[in-house]
């Protein structure tokens, strides 16, 4: 199975620690993205680290049962119950759709802040925003811990 992902190793200045960011874009919801996501469970062994961020468009939300095994390993989701995709048309002031973009972080990552950057703000900006992407950016501010 070929995954649409990439892993990059980072070493912050003035730190002895490194961390990995796995960037991922899953197959569509109807093509069972959980079959791909399941393969991330052993990344801490493959990458030989407990400092991992898995970021991307998962086409399923953080409440899907595929994440249960990750949560049992100590992973957490940075974004909870926040819609991150843009509808094609605005209806009654609502232009947001699914909660499928997220950052999952391992137990040795300490969260300071996270969220969704809603740069659209009003329905009149929806068409211009969709020229950039049909997804809103998600973010995570963090530090690396030893335990």
N, C-alpha and C positions, 0 to 999 in steps of 0.2 A: 504494500500500500504506500503510495507516494503522498506525503503531507506537504501542504503549502505553508511551510514555516521556515524560520531561520533563527539560529541561536548565536548570540554575540556575547562575548565575555568582556566585562568592564573592570577596571581597577581605579577607584577614586584616588585623587591626590591625597597625600597625608594619611593613607590607610594601608593596612596590611591585607585587608580583605578584598576579594573579588566577588562579583555577582554576574549572573547570566540573565539576559533578557531573551525570551523566546517570542518571536513575533509570528502570529498565526492568523490565517484566514481560512475558515472551515468551508466545507461543502455546504450546499443549501440545506435548509431545515428539512425539506422533503427527502433529501438523500442521506439522512441519519448522520449528522455531524458527530454524534456521540461515539461512533465507531472510530473516528480519528482522534477525538479528544481523549479517549481511553488510553491511547499510546503515550500520553504525557505523564502518566502515573510513575513511571520509572526514570524520569529525567534527572532526579537528584542522584541516582546511581550512575546513569550514563554520563552526566556532566561532573560527577564526583564533587558535588557541593550541595549545601542546604540553603544557598542564597540564590533563589530563582524567582523571576517574574515571568509570567506567561500572559502576554497581552494580545488582544486582537478582537476580531469579529468571529464569535463562536456559533452564531445562529441558534443558540439556545441560551436561556437566562441562567442566573446563578442559583436558582431554586431547582433546576433539573437534577434528577437523581444521579446523573453521571458524575456530578461533583462530590457526592457523598464520600467516595474513597479518597478524594483529594483533601476534603475537610478533615477526615480521620487522620491523614498524614500531617495535619497542621496548616495546610493552605487556607487562605481566606480570600474573599472577593473584595476588591477595593470599591466597587460600585454596587450598591444594593437597590433594587427596585426602581431604577432610573431609566426611563426610555432614552435610547441613544440613536434611533434611526428616524429619518425624516419621511413623512408621508409625501405622496406626489401632490396632493392638494390639501389645502387647509380647510377645516370644517369647524365652525363655531370657535375660532381662535386656537384650535388644537392642530398642531403640525407634527407632533411626535408620535412615533409608533413603538416598535419593539425594544425591549431591554436585553440586547444581545452582545454589546461591546463591553469589555471588561478587562481588568488586570487581576490576575490571581497571583498572590505572593506567598512564598514559603514561610515557615515558622520562624526563621532567623532574620526576617525582614520586619522592621518596626515601622508601622504606619504613622505618619503625622497628619496627612491630609489627603483626600482623594475626592473625585467627583467627575462631573460631566461639564464641558464648556459649551454652553448654549449660546452660540454666536448669532443665531437666527433671530431670536427675541420676539419677532412679530410675523404675522402671516405675510405681510407685504415683502418680507425678505426671503421667503421660502424658495422661490424660483432661482434667485441668484445663489442662495446657499447650496442648492442641489447641483449647481454647475461645478461646485467645489467637491462635494461628496454627498451621499445620501446617509452619512453617519456623522454624529457629533464626536469630537475628540473626548477621550477619557484621560484622566491623569492620576498620578500617585506620587506623593512626596514621602520619602522614607529614609531610614538609616539602616545600617547593617549591624546585627548583634551577634554576640558569641553564643548565646543560649536561647 
